[in-house]
Amino acid sequence: MIREGTLRRDGREESSDGLERLPPEPREGHIEYKRQFVPRDSSRRERLETQMRFRLDEGAGKCRYELGVEDDGSCRGVSLQVLDRSEHELRAMAKRCGAKVFEVNRYRCADADPQKPVTNFIASSNSTASTSTASSSSSSSSSS
């Protein structure tokens, strides 16, 4: 499921023109910020998988990636081409980590090109994803 729009949640500061910034990335916990998600080589891919496993552990089986966001929380967004490649890489990595991306949300950035959204991906371990999907599909007619 992909949702688009401008929302205010998780402490996000927002103007009427879109998302301005998120709080700085926490060192601990289930949230990870990435400017983009395109591993350059196998060594980088392994480090990112280790990081995802850490975020999944910290979130009791769930993690959230904010793509197009700097570590300080400033929103840059990413081009749709980079977004497509990043989403493919993130989904493949989640699968290798025994997880599944089950929700994708896109947001406008106030100070960035409107064609470069911030996108958040929520992933969970397979057992958590099926539980979350089942409970969300019973409360909504949208499928994941």
C-alpha positions as CSV (number, residue, x, y, z in Angstrom):
1,M,0.0,0.0,0.0
2,I,1.3,3.5,-0.9
3,R,-0.1,6.5,0.7
4,E,0.6,10.0,-0.5
5,G,0.1,13.4,1.1
6,T,1.3,15.6,3.8
7,L,0.8,14.3,7.3
8,R,1.9,15.3,10.8
9,R,3.0,12.5,13.0
10,D,6.0,11.3,15.0
11,G,7.0,14.8,16.0
12,R,7.3,16.1,12.4
13,E,7.4,19.8,11.9
14,E,5.2,20.7,9.0
15,S,4.3,23.9,7.1
16,S,1.3,24.2,4.8
17,D,3.6,23.6,1.9
18,G,4.8,20.2,3.1
19,L,7.2,18.5,5.5
20,E,10.0,20.7,6.8
21,R,12.0,18.4,9.0
22,L,11.9,15.4,11.3
23,P,13.5,15.2,14.7
24,P,17.2,14.2,14.4
25,E,17.7,10.5,13.8
26,P,17.8,8.5,17.0
27,R,20.9,6.4,17.5
28,E,18.9,3.7,19.2
29,G,15.4,2.5,18.2
30,H,13.6,1.3,15.1
31,I,13.9,4.4,12.9
32,E,16.6,4.9,10.2
33,Y,17.1,7.9,8.0
34,K,18.7,7.6,4.5
35,R,19.4,10.2,1.9
36,Q,19.0,7.4,-0.6
37,F,19.2,3.6,-0.4
38,V,21.4,2.4,-3.2
39,P,24.2,0.2,-2.0
40,R,27.4,0.7,-4.0
41,D,29.0,-2.7,-3.4
42,S,28.6,-5.9,-1.5
43,S,30.5,-4.6,1.6
44,R,28.1,-1.7,1.9
45,R,25.1,-4.0,1.4
46,E,26.3,-6.2,4.2
47,R,26.6,-3.2,6.6
48,L,23.1,-2.0,5.6
49,E,21.7,-5.5,6.3
50,T,23.4,-5.5,9.7
51,Q,21.9,-2.1,10.4
52,M,18.4,-3.3,9.3
53,R,18.6,-6.3,11.7
54,F,19.6,-3.9,14.5
55,R,16.6,-1.6,13.7
56,L,14.3,-4.7,13.6
57,D,15.6,-5.9,16.9
58,E,15.2,-2.4,18.5
59,G,11.6,-2.2,17.2
60,A,10.6,-5.7,18.4
61,G,10.4,-6.9,14.8
62,K,9.4,-3.6,13.1
63,C,11.5,-0.8,11.6
64,R,10.9,2.3,9.7
65,Y,13.2,3.8,7.0
66,E,12.8,7.5,6.1
67,L,14.2,7.9,2.6
68,G,15.2,11.4,1.4
69,V,16.1,12.6,5.0
70,E,19.4,13.6,6.4
71,D,20.6,12.4,9.9
72,D,19.8,15.8,11.3
73,G,16.1,15.4,10.2
74,S,16.2,17.8,7.3
75,C,14.1,16.7,4.3
76,R,15.8,16.6,0.9
77,G,13.5,14.1,-0.9
78,V,14.7,11.9,-3.8
79,S,14.0,11.7,-7.5
80,L,11.4,9.1,-8.5
81,Q,14.2,7.2,-10.4
82,V,16.3,6.9,-7.2
83,L,13.1,6.2,-5.2
84,D,12.3,3.2,-7.5
85,R,15.8,1.8,-7.2
86,S,15.9,2.4,-3.5
87,E,12.6,0.7,-2.9
88,H,13.7,-2.3,-4.9
89,E,17.0,-2.5,-2.8
90,L,15.2,-2.0,0.5
91,R,12.6,-4.7,-0.3
92,A,15.3,-7.2,-1.3
93,M,17.3,-6.4,1.8
94,A,14.3,-6.8,4.0
95,K,13.6,-10.2,2.5
96,R,17.2,-11.3,3.2
97,C,16.8,-10.1,6.8
98,G,13.6,-12.2,7.1
99,A,11.4,-9.1,7.0
100,K,8.9,-7.6,4.6
101,V,8.0,-4.0,3.7
102,F,4.3,-3.7,4.3
103,E,3.6,0.0,4.2
104,V,5.0,2.9,2.1
105,N,4.1,6.6,2.7
106,R,5.2,9.5,0.5
107,Y,5.4,13.1,1.7
108,R,6.1,16.5,0.1
109,C,9.2,18.4,1.3
110,A,8.5,22.1,1.9
111,D,11.9,23.3,0.6
112,A,12.6,20.6,-2.1
113,D,11.5,19.9,-5.6
114,P,7.9,18.6,-5.5
115,Q,9.0,15.7,-7.8
116,K,11.4,14.6,-5.0
117,P,9.2,13.2,-2.1
118,V,10.3,11.9,1.2
119,T,9.2,8.3,1.5
120,N,8.9,6.2,4.5
121,F,9.0,2.4,4.4
122,I,7.8,0.3,7.3
123,A,9.1,-3.2,7.5
124,S,8.7,-6.0,9.9
125,S,9.8,-9.6,10.5
126,N,7.6,-12.0,8.5
127,S,5.7,-13.1,11.6
128,T,5.0,-9.5,12.7
129,A,4.1,-8.4,9.1
130,S,1.5,-11.0,8.7
131,T,0.0,-10.1,12.1
132,S,0.0,-6.4,11.3
133,T,-1.4,-7.0,7.8
134,A,-4.2,-9.1,9.1
135,S,-5.2,-6.6,11.7
136,S,-5.0,-3.6,9.3
137,S,-6.9,-5.4,6.6
138,S,-9.7,-6.1,9.0
139,S,-9.9,-2.4,9.9
140,S,-9.5,-1.2,6.3
141,S,-10.5,-2.4,2.9
142,S,-7.1,-1.5,1.4
143,S,-4.7,-4.4,0.8
144,S,-1.0,-4.3,1.7
